Amino acid sequence: MPDTPSAAAHLTDEQVEAIGAELDAIRAEVVDSLGEADARYIHRVIAVQRALEVGGRGMLIFSKFPPAWIAGTAALSVAKILDNMEIGHNVLHGQWDWMRDPKVHSTTWEWDHATPAEAWKRTHNYEHHTFTNIRGKDRDLGYTIMRITPEQEWKPSNLFQPLTNLGLSLIFEWGIALYDLEFDKVKDGTKTQAEARADLMTFWRKSRKQFAKDFVLFPLLSGPGFLQTAAANLTANVVRNVWSHAVIFCGHFPDGTETFEEERLEGETKGQWYIRQMLGSANLSGSPLFHIMTGNLSHQIEHHLFPDVPSNRYAEIAPKVREICRRYGLPYTTGSLPRQYGKVLRKIARLAFPGGGPKNEVTPLPARPKPVGTPIRLAG
């Protein structure tokens, strides 16, 4: 099977570090300008989310009446999406820690999600954002259950991965919660049984609260409409799951994104880290409202470059990043949600079979010799 060289293989060492310096300057400019307008933005989004949740759950008290069921389910679905995407994901990244607001801070925030915040911050903030698209290090490549790059070993179970992907999209929050328990690490001996039991108990405490809230307590408030409200809550959760699954998969797995060998981490400079983020990510095009509903993960390239920069700033950063890519001959992968998700589904189906296409990156980025050390990682 032929290999495909990296799209950055033409860059000189000096160009790589020049790109890093330009991106550092962009980040510094944005961070230095954070202020009251940004704080108002996140507080406004939180207020809208809470109003939608209260309004939706209020309407579902009368869920036996179809109009109340439809309106309440729609409001609750949007509230759950905002809670997970634009608020929870980004607060837990530390994007709003600069406000020093104890109520909107990565150390205190808990979200409407089966995964406990602390577990998610460990597996996502550190493992994924440090080792983005490094095969064997970034467990988010297929979430340990799917083959999404030809370099991954094919297994007979991969034949079913189109169905696996469909099932995962419906229960995405629970799939991520189980993934964050890292049972694969227990199996290979890199996580102890005691650590696994402690994480399992934390998951159990969080998951039972989620289940009780959506399928016991709020349905009970509906009295004779108990079953209708439980069904509405289930529907809202499925809508949120399918939406977040589509957005996240489109940011990581469509055609045009690259994966990398673990050797890439040896002596990796900051400029090389930046380029790995750009080559391993993809954006989605859409309206300002669309970007908010995606948690601004429609700007996945910018998010991977600057995971701790407030998401409301990604739209102003994106043209600058795109211009850097143009000047240095780097791809800037983007497209509409239907187009990109179609590519994701096609890749998942293609890689369900042995082979599946050209392998990534035979030509490494140029690098100055440096001693092996801790990989470069930005805050968040």
Salt bridges, closest charged atoms under 4 A:
ASP13 OD2 - ARG368 NH1 2.68
GLU22 OE1 - ARG327 NH2 2.58
ASP24 OD1 - LYS270 NZ 3.11
GLU29 OE1 - LYS320 NZ 3.66
ASP38 OD1 - ARG313 NE 2.83
GLU53 OE2 - ARG57 NE 3.33
ASP97 OD1 - HIS105 ND1 3.62
ASP101 OD2 - HIS43 NE2 3.61
GLU110 OE2 - LYS206 NZ 2.93
ASP112 OD2 - LYS80 NZ 2.73
ASP112 OD1 - LYS213 NZ 2.75
GLU118 OE2 - LYS121 NZ 2.81
GLU127 OE1 - ARG139 NH1 3.80
GLU127 OE2 - LYS185 NZ 2.52
ASP138 OD2 - HIS128 ND1 3.12
ASP140 OD2 - HIS128 ND1 3.44
GLU151 OE1 - ARG135 NH1 3.98
GLU173 OE2 - ARG240 NH2 2.72
GLU182 OE1 - ARG122 NH2 3.59
GLU182 OE2 - ARG139 NH1 4.00
GLU182 OE2 - LYS185 NZ 3.30
GLU182 OE1 - LYS191 NZ 3.35
ASP184 OD1 - ARG139 NH2 2.71
ASP199 OD2 - ARG122 NH2 3.49
ASP199 OD2 - LYS191 NZ 2.53
ASP214 OD1 - ARG57 NH2 2.88
ASP214 OD2 - LYS80 NZ 3.04
ASP255 OD2 - ARG346 NH2 2.38
ASP255 OD1 - ARG350 NH2 3.68
GLU261 OE2 - ARG135 NH2 2.75
GLU268 OE2 - ARG264 NE 3.68
GLU268 OE1 - ARG276 NH2 2.85
ASP308 OD2 - ARG27 NH2 2.60
GLU316 OE2 - ARG313 NH1 3.47
GLU323 OE2 - ARG326 NH2 2.70
GLU323 OE2 - ARG327 NE 3.46
GLU361 OE2 - ARG264 NH1 3.44
